[in-house]
Amino acid sequence: MKKVLLLAFGVTACGELDWPGTRVPDSALAPPPGMLRPMPRPGTTPPPPPEGAQTAEAFDTTTAAEREAATARPEPAGEMKLGRTVATLGSPTNPGFWLETPLTDRVRAGRVVAVAGGASVQLELRPIAADPGAGSRISLAALRLLNVGLAGLHELDVYAR
């Protein structure tokens, strides 16, 4: 019995060791050169959700005017289709209209169209370090305006301006 316990302890302890070649260097976790972490402009981002928020309505702190502006039909002449992505709900504590996606290499204005229903939302495109087919994360406020439900995976066509 002692041998079994000693062996079990020894195996579990191995998981705590830094084996050569298994540690990810800090430089690999940093964004690529030239890519800045998106920072909201003062006064342009809705306030964060209140402490204790538990419903979609409580987490979505955008105003009616902001929602109306996000669903306004943009001028298609200046748009470029970046591709199609599968998106899921991003952090509900991050307010505003945004899509974190590998389809863009910089923060810029854009629009998404839900393939399922055709609803469209203007938002901020934010880059993430991943392969183009890796999927995206969309804000709670934007997802609500697309009328596709908050849970699950949603196909979106992504456009940049």
PLY file of the C-alpha trace (Angstrom):
ply
format ascii 1.0
element vertex 161
property float x
property float y
property float z
element edge 160
property int vertex1
property int vertex2
end_header
0.00 0.00 0.00
2.87 2.36 0.83
4.35 1.80 -2.62
1.06 2.67 -4.32
0.66 5.90 -2.33
4.27 6.87 -2.92
3.90 6.20 -6.66
0.64 8.20 -6.81
2.23 11.11 -4.96
5.27 11.02 -7.24
3.16 11.07 -10.41
1.01 13.98 -9.23
4.08 15.94 -8.18
5.47 15.66 -11.72
2.66 17.81 -13.00
3.95 20.74 -10.93
7.46 20.68 -12.38
8.61 22.91 -15.22
9.94 20.43 -17.73
12.38 21.83 -20.30
10.58 22.99 -23.43
7.09 22.95 -21.85
6.97 26.47 -20.49
5.55 29.16 -22.77
7.83 32.22 -22.82
6.26 35.53 -21.78
7.05 36.97 -25.23
4.69 34.40 -26.81
1.79 35.74 -24.74
2.28 39.35 -25.83
0.35 40.72 -28.83
2.24 40.75 -32.14
4.33 43.89 -32.86
2.19 46.78 -33.99
-1.03 45.33 -32.55
-2.37 47.37 -29.68
-4.89 46.19 -27.16
-8.10 48.05 -27.97
-8.76 50.85 -25.54
-12.14 52.57 -25.51
-12.30 56.26 -26.26
-13.39 58.29 -23.24
-17.14 58.78 -23.19
-17.84 56.42 -26.10
-18.20 53.13 -24.26
-21.28 52.32 -22.22
-20.67 51.97 -18.49
-19.87 48.51 -17.16
-22.76 46.42 -15.86
-23.76 46.95 -12.25
-22.42 44.65 -9.58
-24.71 41.68 -9.10
-26.08 41.82 -12.67
-27.73 38.50 -13.54
-29.91 39.09 -16.61
-29.07 40.05 -20.18
-30.92 43.33 -19.67
-28.80 44.17 -16.63
-25.53 43.32 -18.42
-26.48 45.30 -21.56
-25.85 48.91 -20.53
-26.22 50.40 -24.02
-28.84 53.09 -24.52
-31.76 53.01 -26.93
-29.99 55.64 -29.07
-26.80 53.53 -29.20
-28.81 50.45 -30.20
-30.60 52.44 -32.91
-27.27 53.74 -34.28
-25.82 50.22 -34.26
-28.68 48.88 -36.38
-28.75 51.81 -38.84
-28.04 50.74 -42.42
-24.49 51.83 -43.34
-23.23 52.93 -46.74
-22.16 49.64 -48.38
-19.84 51.44 -50.82
-17.04 51.71 -48.26
-17.30 48.17 -46.93
-15.12 45.17 -47.61
-16.21 41.63 -46.73
-13.59 40.01 -44.53
-15.25 36.61 -44.45
-17.57 34.42 -42.46
-17.01 33.41 -38.85
-18.72 31.39 -36.18
-19.20 33.49 -33.07
-20.22 32.87 -29.52
-21.03 35.23 -26.68
-17.97 37.07 -25.40
-17.56 38.49 -21.92
-20.89 40.03 -20.87
-19.00 42.38 -18.52
-17.31 44.08 -21.50
-19.89 46.67 -22.62
-20.58 48.04 -26.08
-20.81 46.68 -29.60
-17.74 44.66 -30.60
-16.54 41.47 -32.27
-13.22 39.88 -31.33
-12.15 38.02 -34.45
-9.09 36.68 -36.23
-10.52 38.09 -39.50
-9.00 41.52 -38.80
-5.48 42.57 -37.93
-6.36 45.88 -36.30
-9.13 47.62 -34.42
-11.55 49.20 -36.87
-15.18 49.92 -37.57
-17.19 47.12 -39.06
-20.49 45.36 -39.38
-21.76 41.81 -38.97
-24.76 40.15 -40.57
-26.38 37.08 -39.02
-26.50 34.39 -41.70
-29.58 32.81 -40.07
-31.86 35.85 -40.07
-30.13 38.64 -41.96
-30.06 41.11 -39.03
-27.13 43.52 -39.15
-25.17 45.37 -36.45
-22.45 47.99 -36.75
-19.68 47.41 -34.24
-15.99 47.61 -33.50
-13.85 44.80 -34.93
-11.07 43.76 -32.56
-8.25 41.43 -33.57
-7.42 38.23 -31.72
-4.37 36.08 -32.29
-5.82 32.92 -33.84
-6.21 31.19 -37.18
-9.00 32.69 -39.37
-11.18 29.61 -38.83
-10.78 29.64 -35.05
-14.03 31.49 -34.37
-14.95 34.80 -32.80
-16.48 36.31 -29.69
-19.25 38.92 -29.90
-20.56 41.35 -27.31
-23.82 40.76 -25.50
-25.30 44.02 -26.81
-24.50 43.14 -30.44
-25.73 39.57 -30.09
-29.06 40.77 -28.68
-29.59 43.03 -31.71
-28.93 40.15 -34.11
-31.91 38.24 -32.63
-30.15 34.88 -32.77
-30.19 33.97 -29.07
-27.45 34.33 -26.52
-26.38 30.69 -26.33
-24.77 28.61 -29.02
-22.69 29.28 -32.09
-23.80 31.80 -34.71
-22.61 32.20 -38.30
-21.82 35.81 -39.12
-20.64 37.58 -42.26
-18.05 40.18 -41.25
-17.50 43.48 -43.06
-14.92 46.21 -42.42
-15.08 49.90 -43.24
0 1
1 2
2 3
3 4
4 5
5 6
6 7
7 8
8 9
9 10
10 11
11 12
12 13
13 14
14 15
15 16
16 17
17 18
18 19
19 20
20 21
21 22
22 23
23 24
24 25
25 26
26 27
27 28
28 29
29 30
30 31
31 32
32 33
33 34
34 35
35 36
36 37
37 38
38 39
39 40
40 41
41 42
42 43
43 44
44 45
45 46
46 47
47 48
48 49
49 50
50 51
51 52
52 53
53 54
54 55
55 56
56 57
57 58
58 59
59 60
60 61
61 62
62 63
63 64
64 65
65 66
66 67
67 68
68 69
69 70
70 71
71 72
72 73
73 74
74 75
75 76
76 77
77 78
78 79
79 80
80 81
81 82
82 83
83 84
84 85
85 86
86 87
87 88
88 89
89 90
90 91
91 92
92 93
93 94
94 95
95 96
96 97
97 98
98 99
99 100
100 101
101 102
102 103
103 104
104 105
105 106
106 107
107 108
108 109
109 110
110 111
111 112
112 113
113 114
114 115
115 116
116 117
117 118
118 119
119 120
120 121
121 122
122 123
123 124
124 125
125 126
126 127
127 128
128 129
129 130
130 131
131 132
132 133
133 134
134 135
135 136
136 137
137 138
138 139
139 140
140 141
141 142
142 143
143 144
144 145
145 146
146 147
147 148
148 149
149 150
150 151
151 152
152 153
153 154
154 155
155 156
156 157
157 158
158 159
159 160
